[in-house]
Amino acid sequence: SLAVMFAVFVFLKDQWTIHLLILPLVILPWALLGLGVGMISAVLFIFFRDIRPLLQVLLMAAFFSAPILFKPGLFNDQSLQSAIVKWHPVTYFAALFQKPFHEGAWPAAGDWIISFSLALSALWLGAWLIDRYKSKFYFYL
């Protein structure tokens, strides 16, 4: 991944800032969140077979309502859309990537704290669910 990052730096010659060096570290909370959500989903899929389409719809709605495809400051501060973006959990994960790229700044400490808190909570919940129900997996598979 570092080779790809340096290849991107070649194309961003004029826009390159020192803040882009934090990008490999930004992947860590995303990876922990993905692992945690994957473990939670695995347990749910074993016991409830019809939950897969529901989860697909929920993840698609979460993706399109998160500020990944747009900047968070796009909406008026008093609008419902602004409130949704402000309280959306993915906002803090996305800010870890967006601030070095778009603003040329370090991600805020609050973004790191909230991102790691959410990621570690999902990871803990996933590990707890697997540990709690692992003796029943055999009967449902």
Secondary structure, DSSP 4 states (H G I P E B T S, - for coil): -HHHHHHHHHHTTTT--GGGGGHHHHHHHHHHHHHHHHHHHHHHHHH-TTHHHHHHHHHHHHHHHSTTSS-GGGS-TTSHHHHHHHH-THHHHHHHHHIIIII-SPPPHHHHHHHHHHHHHHHHHHHHHHHHHGGGHHHH-
